[in-house]
Amino acid sequence: MTAAFLKVIKGSSAGQVLALSGETVILGRHPSSQIVLDNASVSRQHAQIVEEHGVFLVEDLRSRNGTQVNRQPIRGKTELHDGDEIKVCDYAFTFMLKATGPATPIQQKLNRIVIDGGRQTIDEDYVASEPEIEESEKSVENSSILTSMSAGSSAQGLRLNVRPEAKLRAILEISLALGKVVALSDMLPVILKSLFKIFPQADSGFLLLKESNTGKLRIRCSHSRRAENDDVPISQTVVSQAMESGKAVLSADVCGDRRFKHSESLIDMQLRSLMCTPLMDTSGMAMGVLQVSTFDVSQPFNSDDLDLLVSVGAQAGLAVENGAMHETLIKQREFDREMQIAAQVQMSFLPSAPPKVPGYEFADYYEAAQSIGGDYFDFIRLPDGRIALIIGDVAGKGIPAALLMARLHASIRYHLFNALSANGALNSLNFEMANSELGYRFITLSIAILDPTRHEIQLASAGHLPPIVRRGNEAELIGHRQSGLPLGVMAEQKYESLPIPLAPGDSIIFYTDGITEAMNSRFELFAKERARNVIADGPESVIELIPTLINAVELFSENLPQRDDICVIALRRTAG
């Protein structure tokens, strides 16, 4: 990666040289920036420097005060040359391709440089992320919270003793607004903007929701009456208190709060009063918060406003919960539809019908444990008239196993037509899989090539379960000694071939571990021995024998959910 540097020529740390590393370095006031410029005139994410194919470009990120290169405002990406001057509000930097002295590294997701009002510091433990509010904030001791109110009580019944006409009008207005939208992304701005009609003195507001997977709060919607201001003030302590206690809070004078005395940005914003209410679900758990703020010292929020916000918050919380459920349902439906399509595609890889060979009958059965599976079988007619029977099991289930099975479907045909032998095809297929970086996934596979004129099968196995050969009323497992390692484990593995003669009436049955590892309520396995006994005592025709085996497995499993994919293929010599 090409090296580049920024030298601070105007700012609190003039003379400092910053080494740029990583494809993107963001300059801005937000803590997620790699170079933090703590000044109210700087936008949260003001500009970025990106490296593309050895060329460095600077781009203004729609900041309100703009970015200049060599004293000219820029639009879009602008190429940087050695010695160019970059100006961001009151800060100026020289772009250099060679350092003129010791340089401080700016590494994305590792550390950041903070330049603020006369001092420059480095945060080595910083990890870049999206704006978020942690719930682990300390208590609100020494805060300026004027009063608090339970957010749960309003969900059970409206208290109409305080401004009842305003409360009912607010509830009606937000209900009508929400009745026009269903999607959560459309619903949140409606909720927030309705508050600006309910509270004329409100200057800014935001709505935070907890992420289901991380438990962290994220800004999902914000609004400000001041078009030139792209920020909304957030009191992390108040938010944390509202979430943990389940109570709405009213802060009388944020600027007078000692917790914020070191925050120059909040002081510059001159925030005066704020209200924050948690959004509670039907089980009484906080899903997020709704907050409004005012900059007008003459119109602070009062207890009546807080009571009104709690009532609106209860309505909003119910709407958000329903919207989230609707969103989840839509995603689940889309996922189910995609899985149905994937299952149809996967089934198209499998034979539509068994082959027809004079003197032989074939049968098969396939059932995935999930919508799609990792078991695989095929019947492939070779150019010389022989029939290859393939059965395999990809480690795992679901989408990853199904994708590997799809690849196997294409590869096995290529190697079979080139090798024209069971063990030769396994040797070359194994070499391909072992050099394909499959990670910890592997494939067990058996190839049995039937010569219908010689009435003989050539069997080669890569760690797959031994097939069961039935002769008369006796059945035995064969080929275990000749079986090698599963595909993809060791590239140098060489597989053996086992000849199996077939007399009239002989059958051979191949299966996957969905049969042998079926389990009952006593945690007992069906196992190979039970499979052998069922086959020995079953009907002569394999077309009837396979359903008999499947029924025996289901009866043994006591109708418990299927634990793994099930695949069975079989052939029988019917005539001399």
C-alpha positions, -999 to +999 in steps of 0.1 A: +000+000+000+014+035-009+025+056+020+011+091+026+012+117+054-007+147+067+012+175+084-009+197+107-001+234+097-031+250+114-047+237+146-040+228+181-011+204+172+006+223+144+037+206+132+024+171+140+029+145+112+002+119+108+009+087+088-021+075+068-027+038+067-058+018+057-079+024+026-100+052+042-093+079+068-122+100+080-118+135+094-147+148+115-161+157+149-177+123+156-157+099+178-158+072+150-136+094+128-099+084+125-089+121+128-113+137+153-116+175+150-134+186+181-149+218+169-186+227+165-180+240+130-168+206+118-194+181+108-196+147+124-181+130+093-167+160+074-143+146+048-124+114+039-091+105+023-091+073+003-064+053-014-073+038-048-047+019-068-019+039-053-036+073-058-049+093-029-082+112-032-100+135-008-138+138-007-161+161+012-188+141+029-216+166+024-203+187+053-222+219+061-190+241+059-172+223+031-137+212+024-110+230+005-079+219-014-054+247-021-081+272-010-106+259-036-139+242-025-141+206-038-170+186-051-168+148-052-134+130-051-103+152-058-069+137-065-042+148-040-006+156-050+025+161-029+023+195-011-014+201-015-031+220+013-063+205+028-085+229+048-113+217+071-129+247+088-103+261+112-079+232+106-053+229+078-031+201+067-003+196+041-005+163+021+029+146+017+041+115+001+073+115+022+075+122+060+097+151+071+101+137+106+086+112+131+050+104+122+021+092+143+002+063+127-035+067+120-048+031+117-084+024+110-101+004+138-069+005+159-064+041+171-074+076+163-060+111+167-081+137+186-073+173+179-093+197+201-089+232+212-052+233+218-044+197+227-038+166+207-041+130+220-041+095+207-066+068+217-049+034+211-078+013+223-103+028+199-123+005+176-142+023+148-179+016+147-213+031+139-227+056+163-241+038+192-251+043+228-238+018+254-262+007+281-234+004+307-233+041+316-229+051+352-257+063+374-272+098+371-258+110+404-251+147+403-273+151+372-299+178+367-328+155+362-358+174+376-383+145+378-389+110+365-421+091+357-429+054+351-432+047+314-450+014+320-480+028+338-491+048+308-492+017+287-519+003+309-541+033+310-540+070+302-538+094+331-561+122+320-556+145+349-529+165+332-539+184+300-564+157+289-574+175+257-538+179+246-530+143+255-560+129+236-553+151+206-516+139+206-526+103+208-552+107+180-527+125+158-500+100+162-524+071+158-537+086+125-502+091+113-491+056+121-522+041+105-508+051+071-475+032+074-465-004+083-428-007+077-406+002+107-383+024+086-413+045+075-429+045+110-400+059+130-398+093+112-436+096+115-434+091+153-406+116+157-420+143+136-453+140+153-436+151+185-426+184+169-462+192+164-471+181+200-442+201+215-437+234+196-407+243+217-388+212+207-357+219+186-343+184+181-351+148+188-341+113+181-352+077+185-329+049+195-337+012+193-319-018+208-303-042+183-316-077+189-282-094+181-258-071+201-281-054+227-267-020+218-287+011+211-284+026+177-298+059+163-326+049+140-341+083+134-333+119+142-347+154+134-338+190+139-357+222+133-324+239+125-317+229+089-281+240+091-274+217+120-267+180+112-264+169+148-288+162+176-275+163+212-275+130+231-271+126+268-258+091+272-264+092+310-301+102+307-306+075+280-290+049+301-311+059+331-343+057+311-335+023+297-324+007+330-352+022+352-380+020+327-389+056+337-391+087+316-368+115+328-368+153+325-335+172+326-341+208+336-308+224+324-282+203+306-258+232+303-257+234+341-251+197+345-216+191+358-214+158+338-212+179+306-187+205+317-159+189+296-180+185+265-173+215+243-197+204+216-227+203+239-218+237+254-216+250+218-250+237+211-264+255+242-288+226+250-311+237+278-338+211+285-346+175+274-371+148+280-364+111+274-389+082+277-382+045+272-402+026+246-416-005+264-428-037+248-458-056+260-436-077+284-423-046+301-388-046+286-373-014+272-368-016+234-352+019+230-358+055+239-375+086+225-360+120+233-367+156+225-346+187+234-350+224+234-324+252+230-348+279+242-340+288+279-374+306+281-394+275+272-381+245+292-400+213+294-421+207+325-438+178+343-470+182+322-449+178+290-432+147+305-466+132+313-477+138+277-444+123+263-450+092+284-484+087+269-471+092+234-442+069+241-466+041+252-484+044+219-452+046+199-437+016+218-467-005+208-464+007+172-426+000+171-431-035+185-458-043+159-436-028+132-406-049+143-428-080+143-441-071+108-405-065+096-394-099+110-424-116+094-416-101+060-379-111+062-389-146+073-413-149+043-386-137+019-362-162+035-387-190+032-394-182-005-357-181-012-353-215+005-381-229-016-364-217-048-331-231-035-347-265-027-362-266-063-328-258-078-311-285-056-337-311-065-330-303-102-294-316-096-308-351-086-320-376-111-357-372-121-360-410-124-339-442-119-322-456-150-337-484-170-314-513-177-326-548-189-323-573-162-319-547-134-342-525-112-331-493-095-347-473-067-339-441-047-351-420-018-340-385-007-353-362+021-334-332+035-336-325+072-340-288+064-353-270+032-321-279+015-294-305+024-260-319+018-267-355+008-262-363-029-269-391-053-268-396-090-271-422-117-246-415-146-246-435-178-211-438-192-202-439-229-195-476-229-230-485-215-220-489-178-240-472-151-223-452-123-242-450-090-230-421-068-239-414-032-223-388-010-227-368+022-213-333+027-203-325+063-230-303+079-265-293+067-283-263+052-270-238+028-232-244+031-236-281+026-260-276-003-236-253-021-208-278-018-232-305-030-239-284-061-202-282-069-199-319-064-226-325-090-206-308-117-172-321-106-180-358-104-192-360-140-160-344-153-138-368-133-159-399-142-158-393-179-121-387-178-111-416-156-138-441-166-131-460-133-145-457-098-111-454-080-096-432-107-125-408-105-121-406-067-084-400-069-087-370-092-118-357-075-101-359-041-070-340-054-093-312-066-112-310-033-081-311-012-067-281-030-099-261-030-096-246+005-128-261+018-118-254+054-129-280+078-156-294+055-152-328+039-172-352+018-178-389+021-186-405-013-190-439-028-188-446-066-202-480-078-199-486-115-223-514-128-213-534-158-246-549-169-230-573-194-205-588-169-230-584-140-203-569-118-199-537-098-166-519-092-169-501-058-146-473-046-153-454-014-140-422+002-149-428+038-186-434+031-207-459+050-203-495+037-231-506+014-252-537+023-253-566-002-283-589+000-280-624-014-312-645-007-322-639+029-287-629+040-272-594+041-237-582+048-218-549+049-189-549+025-161-526+014-151-512+048-115-523+045-111-508+010-126-475+020-102-445+021-103-411+038-131-387+030-126-363+000-106-332+008-087-345+038-054-356+021-045-348-015-021-378-018-048-404-008-051-432-033-084-452-034-088-489-040-115-506-062-135-536-050-152-559-075-186-572-064-203-599-086-240-599-088-260-631-092-297-631-102-317-618-072-287-600-055-292-565-043-269-537-031-281-508-010-262-475-004-273-450+023-262-420+043-259-415+080-294-401+082-304-438+084-278-451+108-278-420+131-315-417+135-322-416+173-351-424+195-362-408+228-338-431+247-309-416+227-303-450+209-291-450+173-307-470+145-272-481+135-259-502+106-268-535+123-306-526+124-304-515+088-288-548+078-315-568+096-343-548+080-328-553+045-322-590+051-359-595+061-374-571+037-390-575+003-369-588-027-378-558-049-357-528-041-386-506-052-405-520-021-374-525+001-364-488+004-399-477+017-397-506+042-363-493+054-376-457+057-407-469+076-385-488+100-364-458+107-394-436+113-410-462+136-377-465+156-374-426+159-409-424+174-418-395+151-391-373+165-378-345+142-354-357+115-319-351+127-300-354+094-305-357+056-316-392+045-306-406+011-308-443+000-302-458-035-303-494-045-301-518-074-311-554-079-303-579-106-337-594-116-327-619-144-299-641-156 
